[in-house]
C-alpha cells in the first residue's frame, strides 16, 4: 500500500508543479495510463518469446504465475507454480 500512496502523492506534486509553471500535462491521463499498461505488457513479451524459443510450452499456469503478478503488481497465488513455470 505504501508504494501506491507514494506514487499518488508524487503524481499530485507533479500536477501542482505543472499548474504553477502554467504548462499542460504532456499526455491526457488515459493515454498515459494506456502507455504504462503497454510497457508492463511489453516487458512480459521477452520472457514469453524466450520460453517459446527454448521449446518450453506457454501455459496458462505459467502466464498466471510469471506474467500476471508483474503486470498487476500482485504476488503470485501459487509459489510452487512460479518456481516450476506451471509444471508439476
Phi and psi restraints in degrees (range 20) as a CNS / XPLOR table:
assign (resid 1 and name C) (resid 2 and name N)
       (resid 2 and name CA) (resid 2 and name C) 1.0 -61.3 20.0 2
assign (resid 2 and name N) (resid 2 and name CA)
       (resid 2 and name C) (resid 3 and name N) 1.0 -44.0 20.0 2
assign (resid 2 and name C) (resid 3 and name N)
       (resid 3 and name CA) (resid 3 and name C) 1.0 -61.2 20.0 2
assign (resid 3 and name N) (resid 3 and name CA)
       (resid 3 and name C) (resid 4 and name N) 1.0 -34.8 20.0 2
assign (resid 3 and name C) (resid 4 and name N)
       (resid 4 and name CA) (resid 4 and name C) 1.0 -66.4 20.0 2
assign (resid 4 and name N) (resid 4 and name CA)
       (resid 4 and name C) (resid 5 and name N) 1.0 -42.2 20.0 2
assign (resid 4 and name C) (resid 5 and name N)
       (resid 5 and name CA) (resid 5 and name C) 1.0 -65.7 20.0 2
assign (resid 5 and name N) (resid 5 and name CA)
       (resid 5 and name C) (resid 6 and name N) 1.0 -43.8 20.0 2
assign (resid 5 and name C) (resid 6 and name N)
       (resid 6 and name CA) (resid 6 and name C) 1.0 -62.6 20.0 2
assign (resid 6 and name N) (resid 6 and name CA)
       (resid 6 and name C) (resid 7 and name N) 1.0 -43.2 20.0 2
assign (resid 6 and name C) (resid 7 and name N)
       (resid 7 and name CA) (resid 7 and name C) 1.0 -61.2 20.0 2
assign (resid 7 and name N) (resid 7 and name CA)
       (resid 7 and name C) (resid 8 and name N) 1.0 -44.9 20.0 2
assign (resid 7 and name C) (resid 8 and name N)
       (resid 8 and name CA) (resid 8 and name C) 1.0 -62.1 20.0 2
assign (resid 8 and name N) (resid 8 and name CA)
       (resid 8 and name C) (resid 9 and name N) 1.0 -45.3 20.0 2
assign (resid 8 and name C) (resid 9 and name N)
       (resid 9 and name CA) (resid 9 and name C) 1.0 -63.7 20.0 2
assign (resid 9 and name N) (resid 9 and name CA)
       (resid 9 and name C) (resid 10 and name N) 1.0 -39.0 20.0 2
assign (resid 9 and name C) (resid 10 and name N)
       (resid 10 and name CA) (resid 10 and name C) 1.0 -66.6 20.0 2
assign (resid 10 and name N) (resid 10 and name CA)
       (resid 10 and name C) (resid 11 and name N) 1.0 -36.2 20.0 2
assign (resid 10 and name C) (resid 11 and name N)
       (resid 11 and name CA) (resid 11 and name C) 1.0 -64.5 20.0 2
assign (resid 11 and name N) (resid 11 and name CA)
       (resid 11 and name C) (resid 12 and name N) 1.0 -41.9 20.0 2
assign (resid 11 and name C) (resid 12 and name N)
       (resid 12 and name CA) (resid 12 and name C) 1.0 -63.2 20.0 2
assign (resid 12 and name N) (resid 12 and name CA)
       (resid 12 and name C) (resid 13 and name N) 1.0 -43.9 20.0 2
assign (resid 12 and name C) (resid 13 and name N)
       (resid 13 and name CA) (resid 13 and name C) 1.0 -60.0 20.0 2
assign (resid 13 and name N) (resid 13 and name CA)
       (resid 13 and name C) (resid 14 and name N) 1.0 -43.1 20.0 2
assign (resid 13 and name C) (resid 14 and name N)
       (resid 14 and name CA) (resid 14 and name C) 1.0 -62.3 20.0 2
assign (resid 14 and name N) (resid 14 and name CA)
       (resid 14 and name C) (resid 15 and name N) 1.0 -39.6 20.0 2
assign (resid 14 and name C) (resid 15 and name N)
       (resid 15 and name CA) (resid 15 and name C) 1.0 -62.8 20.0 2
assign (resid 15 and name N) (resid 15 and name CA)
       (resid 15 and name C) (resid 16 and name N) 1.0 -40.1 20.0 2
assign (resid 15 and name C) (resid 16 and name N)
       (resid 16 and name CA) (resid 16 and name C) 1.0 -64.8 20.0 2
assign (resid 16 and name N) (resid 16 and name CA)
       (resid 16 and name C) (resid 17 and name N) 1.0 -43.6 20.0 2
assign (resid 16 and name C) (resid 17 and name N)
       (resid 17 and name CA) (resid 17 and name C) 1.0 -62.5 20.0 2
assign (resid 17 and name N) (resid 17 and name CA)
       (resid 17 and name C) (resid 18 and name N) 1.0 -43.9 20.0 2
assign (resid 17 and name C) (resid 18 and name N)
       (resid 18 and name CA) (resid 18 and name C) 1.0 -57.8 20.0 2
assign (resid 18 and name N) (resid 18 and name CA)
       (resid 18 and name C) (resid 19 and name N) 1.0 -44.5 20.0 2
assign (resid 18 and name C) (resid 19 and name N)
       (resid 19 and name CA) (resid 19 and name C) 1.0 -63.0 20.0 2
assign (resid 19 and name N) (resid 19 and name CA)
       (resid 19 and name C) (resid 20 and name N) 1.0 -45.7 20.0 2
assign (resid 19 and name C) (resid 20 and name N)
       (resid 20 and name CA) (resid 20 and name C) 1.0 -64.4 20.0 2
assign (resid 20 and name N) (resid 20 and name CA)
       (resid 20 and name C) (resid 21 and name N) 1.0 -33.5 20.0 2
assign (resid 20 and name C) (resid 21 and name N)
       (resid 21 and name CA) (resid 21 and name C) 1.0 -84.7 20.0 2
assign (resid 21 and name N) (resid 21 and name CA)
       (resid 21 and name C) (resid 22 and name N) 1.0 -3.3 20.0 2
assign (resid 21 and name C) (resid 22 and name N)
       (resid 22 and name CA) (resid 22 and name C) 1.0 57.3 20.0 2
assign (resid 22 and name N) (resid 22 and name CA)
       (resid 22 and name C) (resid 23 and name N) 1.0 44.7 20.0 2
assign (resid 22 and name C) (resid 23 and name N)
       (resid 23 and name CA) (resid 23 and name C) 1.0 -118.4 20.0 2
assign (resid 23 and name N) (resid 23 and name CA)
       (resid 23 and name C) (resid 24 and name N) 1.0 155.4 20.0 2
assign (resid 23 and name C) (resid 24 and name N)
       (resid 24 and name CA) (resid 24 and name C) 1.0 -89.4 20.0 2
assign (resid 24 and name N) (resid 24 and name CA)
       (resid 24 and name C) (resid 25 and name N) 1.0 155.3 20.0 2
assign (resid 24 and name C) (resid 25 and name N)
       (resid 25 and name CA) (resid 25 and name C) 1.0 -58.8 20.0 2
assign (resid 25 and name N) (resid 25 and name CA)
       (resid 25 and name C) (resid 26 and name N) 1.0 141.3 20.0 2
assign (resid 25 and name C) (resid 26 and name N)
       (resid 26 and name CA) (resid 26 and name C) 1.0 -64.6 20.0 2
assign (resid 26 and name N) (resid 26 and name CA)
       (resid 26 and name C) (resid 27 and name N) 1.0 -20.6 20.0 2
assign (resid 26 and name C) (resid 27 and name N)
       (resid 27 and name CA) (resid 27 and name C) 1.0 -148.9 20.0 2
assign (resid 27 and name N) (resid 27 and name CA)
       (resid 27 and name C) (resid 28 and name N) 1.0 146.3 20.0 2
assign (resid 27 and name C) (resid 28 and name N)
       (resid 28 and name CA) (resid 28 and name C) 1.0 -59.1 20.0 2
assign (resid 28 and name N) (resid 28 and name CA)
       (resid 28 and name C) (resid 29 and name N) 1.0 147.3 20.0 2
assign (resid 28 and name C) (resid 29 and name N)
       (resid 29 and name CA) (resid 29 and name C) 1.0 -53.1 20.0 2
assign (resid 29 and name N) (resid 29 and name CA)
       (resid 29 and name C) (resid 30 and name N) 1.0 -41.9 20.0 2
assign (resid 29 and name C) (resid 30 and name N)
       (resid 30 and name CA) (resid 30 and name C) 1.0 -67.0 20.0 2
assign (resid 30 and name N) (resid 30 and name CA)
       (resid 30 and name C) (resid 31 and name N) 1.0 -35.6 20.0 2
assign (resid 30 and name C) (resid 31 and name N)
       (resid 31 and name CA) (resid 31 and name C) 1.0 -65.7 20.0 2
assign (resid 31 and name N) (resid 31 and name CA)
       (resid 31 and name C) (resid 32 and name N) 1.0 -44.1 20.0 2
assign (resid 31 and name C) (resid 32 and name N)
       (resid 32 and name CA) (resid 32 and name C) 1.0 -63.4 20.0 2
assign (resid 32 and name N) (resid 32 and name CA)
       (resid 32 and name C) (resid 33 and name N) 1.0 -43.3 20.0 2
assign (resid 32 and name C) (resid 33 and name N)
       (resid 33 and name CA) (resid 33 and name C) 1.0 -66.2 20.0 2
assign (resid 33 and name N) (resid 33 and name CA)
       (resid 33 and name C) (resid 34 and name N) 1.0 -40.2 20.0 2
assign (resid 33 and name C) (resid 34 and name N)
       (resid 34 and name CA) (resid 34 and name C) 1.0 -65.3 20.0 2
assign (resid 34 and name N) (resid 34 and name CA)
       (resid 34 and name C) (resid 35 and name N) 1.0 -36.6 20.0 2
assign (resid 34 and name C) (resid 35 and name N)
       (resid 35 and name CA) (resid 35 and name C) 1.0 -63.2 20.0 2
assign (resid 35 and name N) (resid 35 and name CA)
       (resid 35 and name C) (resid 36 and name N) 1.0 -42.1 20.0 2
assign (resid 35 and name C) (resid 36 and name N)
       (resid 36 and name CA) (resid 36 and name C) 1.0 -65.0 20.0 2
assign (resid 36 and name N) (resid 36 and name CA)
       (resid 36 and name C) (resid 37 and name N) 1.0 -41.2 20.0 2
assign (resid 36 and name C) (resid 37 and name N)
       (resid 37 and name CA) (resid 37 and name C) 1.0 -61.8 20.0 2
assign (resid 37 and name N) (resid 37 and name CA)
       (resid 37 and name C) (resid 38 and name N) 1.0 -41.9 20.0 2
assign (resid 37 and name C) (resid 38 and name N)
       (resid 38 and name CA) (resid 38 and name C) 1.0 -60.6 20.0 2
assign (resid 38 and name N) (resid 38 and name CA)
       (resid 38 and name C) (resid 39 and name N) 1.0 -38.5 20.0 2
assign (resid 38 and name C) (resid 39 and name N)
       (resid 39 and name CA) (resid 39 and name C) 1.0 -64.1 20.0 2
assign (resid 39 and name N) (resid 39 and name CA)
       (resid 39 and name C) (resid 40 and name N) 1.0 -43.7 20.0 2
assign (resid 39 and name C) (resid 40 and name N)
       (resid 40 and name CA) (resid 40 and name C) 1.0 -63.1 20.0 2
assign (resid 40 and name N) (resid 40 and name CA)
       (resid 40 and name C) (resid 41 and name N) 1.0 -42.2 20.0 2
assign (resid 40 and name C) (resid 41 and name N)
       (resid 41 and name CA) (resid 41 and name C) 1.0 -68.1 20.0 2
assign (resid 41 and name N) (resid 41 and name CA)
       (resid 41 and name C) (resid 42 and name N) 1.0 -42.7 20.0 2
assign (resid 41 and name C) (resid 42 and name N)
       (resid 42 and name CA) (resid 42 and name C) 1.0 -60.4 20.0 2
assign (resid 42 and name N) (resid 42 and name CA)
       (resid 42 and name C) (resid 43 and name N) 1.0 -34.6 20.0 2
assign (resid 42 and name C) (resid 43 and name N)
       (resid 43 and name CA) (resid 43 and name C) 1.0 -62.5 20.0 2
assign (resid 43 and name N) (resid 43 and name CA)
       (resid 43 and name C) (resid 44 and name N) 1.0 -25.7 20.0 2
assign (resid 43 and name C) (resid 44 and name N)
       (resid 44 and name CA) (resid 44 and name C) 1.0 -89.0 20.0 2
assign (resid 44 and name N) (resid 44 and name CA)
       (resid 44 and name C) (resid 45 and name N) 1.0 -9.4 20.0 2
assign (resid 44 and name C) (resid 45 and name N)
       (resid 45 and name CA) (resid 45 and name C) 1.0 -68.9 20.0 2
assign (resid 45 and name N) (resid 45 and name CA)
       (resid 45 and name C) (resid 46 and name N) 1.0 -38.8 20.0 2
assign (resid 45 and name C) (resid 46 and name N)
       (resid 46 and name CA) (resid 46 and name C) 1.0 -62.2 20.0 2
assign (resid 46 and name N) (resid 46 and name CA)
       (resid 46 and name C) (resid 47 and name N) 1.0 -50.3 20.0 2
assign (resid 46 and name C) (resid 47 and name N)
       (resid 47 and name CA) (resid 47 and name C) 1.0 -61.3 20.0 2
assign (resid 47 and name N) (resid 47 and name CA)
       (resid 47 and name C) (resid 48 and name N) 1.0 -35.4 20.0 2
assign (resid 47 and name C) (resid 48 and name N)
       (resid 48 and name CA) (resid 48 and name C) 1.0 -66.7 20.0 2
assign (resid 48 and name N) (resid 48 and name CA)
       (resid 48 and name C) (resid 49 and name N) 1.0 -43.2 20.0 2
assign (resid 48 and name C) (resid 49 and name N)
       (resid 49 and name CA) (resid 49 and name C) 1.0 -65.8 20.0 2
assign (resid 49 and name N) (resid 49 and name CA)
       (resid 49 and name C) (resid 50 and name N) 1.0 -43.8 20.0 2
assign (resid 49 and name C) (resid 50 and name N)
       (resid 50 and name CA) (resid 50 and name C) 1.0 -58.7 20.0 2
assign (resid 50 and name N) (resid 50 and name CA)
       (resid 50 and name C) (resid 51 and name N) 1.0 -43.4 20.0 2
assign (resid 50 and name C) (resid 51 and name N)
       (resid 51 and name CA) (resid 51 and name C) 1.0 -62.6 20.0 2
assign (resid 51 and name N) (resid 51 and name CA)
       (resid 51 and name C) (resid 52 and name N) 1.0 -43.8 20.0 2
assign (resid 51 and name C) (resid 52 and name N)
       (resid 52 and name CA) (resid 52 and name C) 1.0 -65.7 20.0 2
assign (resid 52 and name N) (resid 52 and name CA)
       (resid 52 and name C) (resid 53 and name N) 1.0 -43.0 20.0 2
assign (resid 52 and name C) (resid 53 and name N)
       (resid 53 and name CA) (resid 53 and name C) 1.0 -66.0 20.0 2
assign (resid 53 and name N) (resid 53 and name CA)
       (resid 53 and name C) (resid 54 and name N) 1.0 -28.5 20.0 2
assign (resid 53 and name C) (resid 54 and name N)
       (resid 54 and name CA) (resid 54 and name C) 1.0 -81.6 20.0 2
assign (resid 54 and name N) (resid 54 and name CA)
       (resid 54 and name C) (resid 55 and name N) 1.0 -0.8 20.0 2
assign (resid 54 and name C) (resid 55 and name N)
       (resid 55 and name CA) (resid 55 and name C) 1.0 88.8 20.0 2
assign (resid 55 and name N) (resid 55 and name CA)
       (resid 55 and name C) (resid 56 and name N) 1.0 3.9 20.0 2
assign (resid 55 and name C) (resid 56 and name N)
       (resid 56 and name CA) (resid 56 and name C) 1.0 -84.6 20.0 2
assign (resid 56 and name N) (resid 56 and name CA)
       (resid 56 and name C) (resid 57 and name N) 1.0 146.9 20.0 2
assign (resid 56 and name C) (resid 57 and name N)
       (resid 57 and name CA) (resid 57 and name C) 1.0 -75.3 20.0 2
assign (resid 57 and name N) (resid 57 and name CA)
       (resid 57 and name C) (resid 58 and name N) 1.0 150.0 20.0 2
assign (resid 57 and name C) (resid 58 and name N)
       (resid 58 and name CA) (resid 58 and name C) 1.0 -95.7 20.0 2
assign (resid 58 and name N) (resid 58 and name CA)
       (resid 58 and name C) (resid 59 and name N) 1.0 93.7 20.0 2
assign (resid 58 and name C) (resid 59 and name N)
       (resid 59 and name CA) (resid 59 and name C) 1.0 -96.6 20.0 2
assign (resid 59 and name N) (resid 59 and name CA)
       (resid 59 and name C) (resid 60 and name N) 1.0 160.2 20.0 2
assign (resid 59 and name C) (resid 60 and name N)
       (resid 60 and name CA) (resid 60 and name C) 1.0 -64.0 20.0 2
assign (resid 60 and name N) (resid 60 and name CA)
       (resid 60 and name C) (resid 61 and name N) 1.0 -36.2 20.0 2
assign (resid 60 and name C) (resid 61 and name N)
       (resid 61 and name CA) (resid 61 and name C) 1.0 -64.1 20.0 2
assign (resid 61 and name N) (resid 61 and name CA)
       (resid 61 and name C) (resid 62 and name N) 1.0 -42.0 20.0 2
assign (resid 61 and name C) (resid 62 and name N)
       (resid 62 and name CA) (resid 62 and name C) 1.0 -63.9 20.0 2
assign (resid 62 and name N) (resid 62 and name CA)
       (resid 62 and name C) (resid 63 and name N) 1.0 -46.8 20.0 2
assign (resid 62 and name C) (resid 63 and name N)
       (resid 63 and name CA) (resid 63 and name C) 1.0 -59.5 20.0 2
assign (resid 63 and name N) (resid 63 and name CA)
       (resid 63 and name C) (resid 64 and name N) 1.0 -44.4 20.0 2
assign (resid 63 and name C) (resid 64 and name N)
       (resid 64 and name CA) (resid 64 and name C) 1.0 -64.7 20.0 2
assign (resid 64 and name N) (resid 64 and name CA)
       (resid 64 and name C) (resid 65 and name N) 1.0 -37.6 20.0 2
assign (resid 64 and name C) (resid 65 and name N)
       (resid 65 and name CA) (resid 65 and name C) 1.0 -86.6 20.0 2
assign (resid 65 and name N) (resid 65 and name CA)
       (resid 65 and name C) (resid 66 and name N) 1.0 -29.1 20.0 2
assign (resid 65 and name C) (resid 66 and name N)
       (resid 66 and name CA) (resid 66 and name C) 1.0 -102.5 20.0 2
assign (resid 66 and name N) (resid 66 and name CA)
       (resid 66 and name C) (resid 67 and name N) 1.0 -40.3 20.0 2
assign (resid 66 and name C) (resid 67 and name N)
       (resid 67 and name CA) (resid 67 and name C) 1.0 -94.7 20.0 2
assign (resid 67 and name N) (resid 67 and name CA)
       (resid 67 and name C) (resid 68 and name N) 1.0 -47.4 20.0 2
assign (resid 67 and name C) (resid 68 and name N)
       (resid 68 and name CA) (resid 68 and name C) 1.0 -57.6 20.0 2
assign (resid 68 and name N) (resid 68 and name CA)
       (resid 68 and name C) (resid 69 and name N) 1.0 -44.7 20.0 2
assign (resid 68 and name C) (resid 69 and name N)
       (resid 69 and name CA) (resid 69 and name C) 1.0 -61.1 20.0 2
assign (resid 69 and name N) (resid 69 and name CA)
       (resid 69 and name C) (resid 70 and name N) 1.0 -34.3 20.0 2
assign (resid 69 and name C) (resid 70 and name N)
       (resid 70 and name CA) (resid 70 and name C) 1.0 -75.0 20.0 2
assign (resid 70 and name N) (resid 70 and name CA)
       (resid 70 and name C) (resid 71 and name N) 1.0 -30.5 20.0 2
assign (resid 70 and name C) (resid 71 and name N)
       (resid 71 and name CA) (resid 71 and name C) 1.0 -78.2 20.0 2
assign (resid 71 and name N) (resid 71 and name CA)
       (resid 71 and name C) (resid 72 and name N) 1.0 -42.5 20.0 2
assign (resid 71 and name C) (resid 72 and name N)
       (resid 72 and name CA) (resid 72 and name C) 1.0 -91.9 20.0 2
assign (resid 72 and name N) (resid 72 and name CA)
       (resid 72 and name C) (resid 73 and name N) 1.0 -17.6 20.0 2
assign (resid 72 and name C) (resid 73 and name N)
       (resid 73 and name CA) (resid 73 and name C) 1.0 81.4 20.0 2
assign (resid 73 and name N) (resid 73 and name CA)
       (resid 73 and name C) (resid 74 and name N) 1.0 16.0 20.0 2
assign (resid 73 and name C) (resid 74 and name N)
       (resid 74 and name CA) (resid 74 and name C) 1.0 -105.4 20.0 2
assign (resid 74 and name N) (resid 74 and name CA)
       (resid 74 and name C) (resid 75 and name N) 1.0 149.9 20.0 2
assign (resid 74 and name C) (resid 75 and name N)
       (resid 75 and name CA) (resid 75 and name C) 1.0 -70.6 20.0 2
assign (resid 75 and name N) (resid 75 and name CA)
       (resid 75 and name C) (resid 76 and name N) 1.0 149.9 20.0 2
assign (resid 75 and name C) (resid 76 and name N)
       (resid 76 and name CA) (resid 76 and name C) 1.0 -63.8 20.0 2
assign (resid 76 and name N) (resid 76 and name CA)
       (resid 76 and name C) (resid 77 and name N) 1.0 146.2 20.0 2
assign (resid 76 and name C) (resid 77 and name N)
       (resid 77 and name CA) (resid 77 and name C) 1.0 -75.3 20.0 2
assign (resid 77 and name N) (resid 77 and name CA)
       (resid 77 and name C) (resid 78 and name N) 1.0 -34.1 20.0 2
assign (resid 77 and name C) (resid 78 and name N)
       (resid 78 and name CA) (resid 78 and name C) 1.0 -119.6 20.0 2
assign (resid 78 and name N) (resid 78 and name CA)
       (resid 78 and name C) (resid 79 and name N) 1.0 102.1 20.0 2
assign (resid 78 and name C) (resid 79 and name N)
       (resid 79 and name CA) (resid 79 and name C) 1.0 -67.3 20.0 2
assign (resid 79 and name N) (resid 79 and name CA)
       (resid 79 and name C) (resid 80 and name N) 1.0 -27.6 20.0 2
assign (resid 79 and name C) (resid 80 and name N)
       (resid 80 and name CA) (resid 80 and name C) 1.0 -66.8 20.0 2
assign (resid 80 and name N) (resid 80 and name CA)
       (resid 80 and name C) (resid 81 and name N) 1.0 -40.5 20.0 2
assign (resid 80 and name C) (resid 81 and name N)
       (resid 81 and name CA) (resid 81 and name C) 1.0 -65.1 20.0 2
assign (resid 81 and name N) (resid 81 and name CA)
       (resid 81 and name C) (resid 82 and name N) 1.0 -34.6 20.0 2
assign (resid 81 and name C) (resid 82 and name N)
       (resid 82 and name CA) (resid 82 and name C) 1.0 -66.1 20.0 2
assign (resid 82 and name N) (resid 82 and name CA)
       (resid 82 and name C) (resid 83 and name N) 1.0 -37.2 20.0 2
assign (resid 82 and name C) (resid 83 and name N)
       (resid 83 and name CA) (resid 83 and name C) 1.0 -72.0 20.0 2
assign (resid 83 and name N) (resid 83 and name CA)
       (resid 83 and name C) (resid 84 and name N) 1.0 -35.2 20.0 2
assign (resid 83 and name C) (resid 84 and name N)
       (resid 84 and name CA) (resid 84 and name C) 1.0 -97.4 20.0 2
assign (resid 84 and name N) (resid 84 and name CA)
       (resid 84 and name C) (resid 85 and name N) 1.0 -3.4 20.0 2
assign (resid 84 and name C) (resid 85 and name N)
       (resid 85 and name CA) (resid 85 and name C) 1.0 72.6 20.0 2
assign (resid 85 and name N) (resid 85 and name CA)
       (resid 85 and name C) (resid 86 and name N) 1.0 25.3 20.0 2
assign (resid 85 and name C) (resid 86 and name N)
       (resid 86 and name CA) (resid 86 and name C) 1.0 95.6 20.0 2
assign (resid 86 and name N) (resid 86 and name CA)
       (resid 86 and name C) (resid 87 and name N) 1.0 -6.8 20.0 2
assign (resid 86 and name C) (resid 87 and name N)
       (resid 87 and name CA) (resid 87 and name C) 1.0 -86.7 20.0 2
assign (resid 87 and name N) (resid 87 and name CA)
       (resid 87 and name C) (resid 88 and name N) 1.0 147.7 20.0 2
